Amino acid sequence: AEKRVFLRAQRGLYHGRMRRSGFTYSFSHRRTRRTWLPNVQSKQLHSALLGECVRTRVTAKALRCIDKAGSFDNYLLYTKPKHLHSEFG
């Protein structure tokens, strides 16, 4: 089964994060459908290969992975394609 494409994720680096759905429960345990959106931030990331800053939308998960990779360029080079599933990545 293929996941549905989260179109907003095509415009930035979301590192595989998608919209999640579930229920919110009231005090009387009534269930109401709701969705959770990824924690998206607008950031300027410096690329040493390009020699300039790139403004993009990234999730908090992607920012942690960029820090772990050491740089924005390393993140783009060594991250698996399933996590970079976007036009930007």
GICOR-V407021 format. One record per pair of residues at least 12 apart in sequence whose C-alpha atoms are under 7 Angstrom apart, sorted by the first residue. I is the first residue (numbers start at 0). J is the second residue. Records with the same first field share a line. If there is no record, write none. Layout:
I->J ; J
This chain:
5->17
8->85
9->85 ; 86 ; 87
10->85 ; 86 ; 87
11->55 ; 56 ; 57 ; 87
12->56 ; 57 ; 58 ; 61 ; 83 ; 87 ; 88
13->57 ; 58 ; 61
14->60 ; 61 ; 82 ; 83
15->81 ; 82
16->37
17->37
18->34 ; 35 ; 36 ; 37
19->34 ; 35 ; 36
20->33 ; 34 ; 35
21->33 ; 34
37->58
38->58 ; 59
39->56 ; 57 ; 58 ; 59
40->56 ; 57 ; 58
41->55 ; 56 ; 57
42->54 ; 55 ; 56 ; 57
43->55
44->71
45->71
46->71 ; 72
47->72
75->88
